[in-house]
Amino acid sequence: MIKPTIIQLSEFDITQKIIESLSNVCTRAVLFSIKNKSKEATQISNELKISLSTVYKTLSTLEGLALAEVDKYVISAEGKKIKIYRSRIGKVEITLDNLEPTLNLYSNTSNPKSS
């Protein structure tokens, strides 16, 4: 068996982290919620009927994996700066070949980034 290089290990680590994250139903629900329309965390929480803290934690994870991003900021009536999130991913394909996962991520073209 060939020993993987550091680059291969780091690629596997991020691939593994993305696959593990997407295996969570809550993570997928949040990502799908912001695929076609950018939303703030409270909108996502209300729509999916999950706690706001879970939404924020999930969005943070998705941002860390570069699967979601802050599309823009808006100012609330109270003067608070609110993040509006969007999915960067439109489609995901995970395949196994000889027990090695291959991850293909496709850009989200249904929700282009706002200016």
C-alpha positions, 0 to 999 in steps of 0.5 A: 500500500502506498503511503499518502502524501501530506497533500493527499491527506489534507485533500482527503480530510476536507473531502471527508469533512464535507461528506460527513457534514452533508450526511447530517439531515439538518445541514442538508436542510439548511443548505437546500433552504438557501440554494434558490434564495438567500436568507437570514438565519431567523428565516431559515430557523422559522422555515425549517422549525429548528432552533436559531442556535442550530441554524447559526452553528450549521451556517458556521460549519457550512461557511468553514467548508466553503459550501455557504457564504454571506451574500450580503448584509442588511440593517434591521429596523433596530439598526442591527447588521444582519447576514444574508446567507446563500448556498455556494453549491447547487449540486453535490455528487459523492461516488465510491471507487475501491472504497475511496470517496470522490466528491464533486461540487457544482456551483450554485447557478440558481442563486447568483451572488448579489452585488 
